């Protein structure tokens, strides 16, 4: 029994020694690159499955002025319907990644531009800002679990 306990302690120590330390700077660069690839895929609008692959299976999307979209099937429908809008286009740029202490969850803010038909039918570009919450899935890949955006405030006069 004593030998079995000693063996478990040694094995546990070896496994702990094999785990790689969390490198926030490297993970930030990796996550920002992944997010930029996702933004480019969404902007092209060519591959719905690729676009939705960046969300977790249980993701929640909260678009401005619309109902909450929850789960991969509902998100797929949301993306397909969005891409059917004449002239629809979306792109965003994210920044300032913050990680949980264990490095398994992150959030970042973004600015975005969405082109849609206006009330008169002419295309207009809307500017927004958002927050995404990312989670490292069991396969080691970062995926977006929460995606929310809204309108920025109207321009304010410069302060004196």
Buried (B, 14 or more C-beta within 10 A) or exposed (E): EEEEEEEEEEEEEEEEEEEEEEEEEEBBEEBBEBBBEBBEBBBEBEEBEEBBEBBBEEBBBBBEEEEEBBBBEBBBBBBEEBBEEEEBBBBBEBEEBEBEEEEEBBBBBBBBBBBBEEEEEEEEEBEBBBBBBBBBEEEEEBBBBBBBBEEEEEEEEEEE
